[in-house]
Amino acid sequence: MPKFALGFMSVGLLFLVGCGGPPEPWPVHGKVTLDGNAVPNAKVMFTPVDPEVGTFGVATTNDAGEYTIPKGTVDMNKPGTRPGEYYVRISTLFINEHPPEEDPRPNRPELVPAKYNTESTLRRMVEAKDNVFDFELTNEAPQD
Protein backbone atom coordinates (compact mmCIF):
# COMPACT_ATOMS: atom_id res chain seq x y z
CA MET A 1 0.00 0.00 0.00
CA PRO A 2 1.45 3.42 -0.94
CA LYS A 3 2.56 5.62 1.95
CA PHE A 4 0.23 8.49 0.97
CA ALA A 5 -2.80 6.11 1.13
CA LEU A 6 -1.71 4.94 4.56
CA GLY A 7 -1.45 8.59 5.65
CA PHE A 8 -4.99 9.37 4.43
CA MET A 9 -6.35 6.33 6.23
CA SER A 10 -4.62 7.40 9.47
CA VAL A 11 -6.11 10.90 9.26
CA GLY A 12 -9.55 9.42 8.50
CA LEU A 13 -9.30 7.11 11.48
CA LEU A 14 -8.39 10.07 13.71
CA PHE A 15 -11.58 11.87 12.62
CA LEU A 16 -13.70 8.78 13.30
CA VAL A 17 -12.25 8.20 16.76
CA GLY A 18 -12.22 11.86 17.73
CA CYS A 19 -9.73 13.97 19.57
CA GLY A 20 -10.93 13.19 23.06
CA GLY A 21 -12.10 16.75 23.70
CA PRO A 22 -14.40 17.85 26.50
CA PRO A 23 -17.80 16.17 26.86
CA GLU A 24 -20.76 17.58 24.96
CA PRO A 25 -23.33 19.70 26.81
CA TRP A 26 -26.65 18.07 27.66
CA PRO A 27 -30.01 19.85 28.13
CA VAL A 28 -30.81 21.12 31.63
CA HIS A 29 -34.26 22.53 32.33
CA GLY A 30 -37.10 22.45 34.81
CA LYS A 31 -39.38 24.56 36.96
CA VAL A 32 -38.96 26.57 40.15
CA THR A 33 -41.81 27.01 42.62
CA LEU A 34 -41.92 28.58 46.08
CA ASP A 35 -44.68 27.30 48.37
CA GLY A 36 -46.43 25.91 45.26
CA ASN A 37 -46.29 29.13 43.23
CA ALA A 38 -44.15 29.72 40.14
CA VAL A 39 -41.08 31.91 40.72
CA PRO A 40 -40.64 34.25 37.72
CA ASN A 41 -37.40 36.10 36.90
CA ALA A 42 -35.23 33.93 39.13
CA LYS A 43 -31.66 33.06 38.22
CA VAL A 44 -30.97 29.32 38.45
CA MET A 45 -27.18 28.92 38.70
CA PHE A 46 -25.31 25.64 38.27
CA THR A 47 -21.71 25.75 39.53
CA PRO A 48 -19.56 22.64 39.06
CA VAL A 49 -18.44 20.86 42.22
CA ASP A 50 -15.28 19.97 40.26
CA PRO A 51 -14.37 22.80 37.84
CA GLU A 52 -12.19 20.34 35.89
CA VAL A 53 -15.31 18.37 34.94
CA GLY A 54 -18.25 20.74 34.59
CA THR A 55 -18.96 24.24 33.35
CA PHE A 56 -20.96 27.06 34.90
CA GLY A 57 -24.55 27.32 33.67
CA VAL A 58 -27.21 29.92 34.37
CA ALA A 59 -30.82 30.34 33.27
CA THR A 60 -33.65 32.75 34.06
CA THR A 61 -37.14 31.51 34.85
CA ASN A 62 -40.11 32.70 32.79
CA ASP A 63 -43.51 33.74 34.21
CA ALA A 64 -44.42 30.07 34.73
CA GLY A 65 -41.19 29.45 36.70
CA GLU A 66 -39.67 27.38 33.87
CA TYR A 67 -35.99 27.60 32.97
CA THR A 68 -33.59 26.18 30.38
CA ILE A 69 -29.82 26.63 30.36
CA PRO A 70 -29.44 28.28 26.94
CA LYS A 71 -27.22 27.68 23.93
CA GLY A 72 -23.82 29.30 24.19
CA THR A 73 -23.16 28.36 27.80
CA VAL A 74 -20.82 25.58 26.65
CA ASP A 75 -21.50 25.25 22.93
CA MET A 76 -22.96 27.89 20.60
CA ASN A 77 -25.25 25.29 18.99
CA LYS A 78 -26.42 23.22 21.97
CA PRO A 79 -28.24 24.19 25.17
CA GLY A 80 -27.22 22.87 28.55
CA THR A 81 -24.01 22.09 30.36
CA ARG A 82 -21.52 19.23 30.61
CA PRO A 83 -22.14 16.12 32.70
CA GLY A 84 -20.98 16.31 36.31
CA GLU A 85 -22.14 17.26 39.79
CA TYR A 86 -23.25 20.86 40.38
CA TYR A 87 -24.07 23.14 43.28
CA VAL A 88 -27.36 24.93 42.56
CA ARG A 89 -28.32 28.42 43.73
CA ILE A 90 -31.63 30.14 42.99
CA SER A 91 -32.10 33.88 43.42
CA THR A 92 -34.51 36.66 42.44
CA LEU A 93 -32.25 39.47 43.70
CA PHE A 94 -31.34 42.04 41.05
CA ILE A 95 -29.61 45.32 41.77
CA ASN A 96 -29.38 47.57 38.73
CA GLU A 97 -26.23 49.65 39.05
CA HIS A 98 -26.74 51.51 35.75
CA PRO A 99 -28.57 54.80 35.19
CA PRO A 100 -32.20 54.28 34.03
CA GLU A 101 -31.44 55.71 30.59
CA GLU A 102 -28.82 52.94 30.07
CA ASP A 103 -30.76 50.08 31.65
CA PRO A 104 -34.38 50.67 32.69
CA ARG A 105 -34.81 47.36 34.54
CA PRO A 106 -35.98 47.96 38.13
CA ASN A 107 -34.30 46.50 41.20
CA ARG A 108 -35.88 43.27 42.50
CA PRO A 109 -35.77 42.03 46.08
CA GLU A 110 -34.71 38.53 47.09
CA LEU A 111 -37.86 36.42 47.38
CA VAL A 112 -36.10 33.06 47.65
CA PRO A 113 -34.96 31.98 51.15
CA ALA A 114 -31.20 32.00 51.76
CA LYS A 115 -31.19 28.20 52.14
CA TYR A 116 -31.56 28.06 48.34
CA ASN A 117 -29.05 30.77 47.36
CA THR A 118 -26.37 32.23 49.66
CA GLU A 119 -26.62 29.24 52.03
CA SER A 120 -27.66 26.66 49.42
CA THR A 121 -26.84 22.99 49.87
CA LEU A 122 -28.71 22.01 46.68
CA ARG A 123 -26.79 19.67 44.36
CA ARG A 124 -27.73 18.01 41.11
CA MET A 125 -25.96 15.49 38.87
CA VAL A 126 -26.08 16.40 35.17
CA GLU A 127 -25.92 13.25 33.08
CA ALA A 128 -25.51 12.52 29.36
CA LYS A 129 -29.27 12.73 28.78
CA ASP A 130 -32.14 15.21 28.94
CA ASN A 131 -31.91 16.54 32.52
CA VAL A 132 -35.09 17.84 34.18
CA PHE A 133 -34.61 19.41 37.60
CA ASP A 134 -37.72 20.84 39.25
CA PHE A 135 -37.12 22.80 42.44
CA GLU A 136 -40.07 22.88 44.86
CA LEU A 137 -38.87 25.48 47.37
CA THR A 138 -40.55 26.36 50.67
CA ASN A 139 -40.36 29.23 53.14
CA GLU A 140 -40.40 26.75 56.02
CA ALA A 141 -37.48 26.80 58.43
CA PRO A 142 -35.28 23.68 58.33
CA GLN A 143 -36.17 20.97 60.88
CA ASP A 144 -33.60 20.26 63.60
Order of alpha helices (4+ residues) and beta strands (2+ residues): alpha-beta-beta-beta-beta-beta-beta-beta-beta-beta-beta-beta
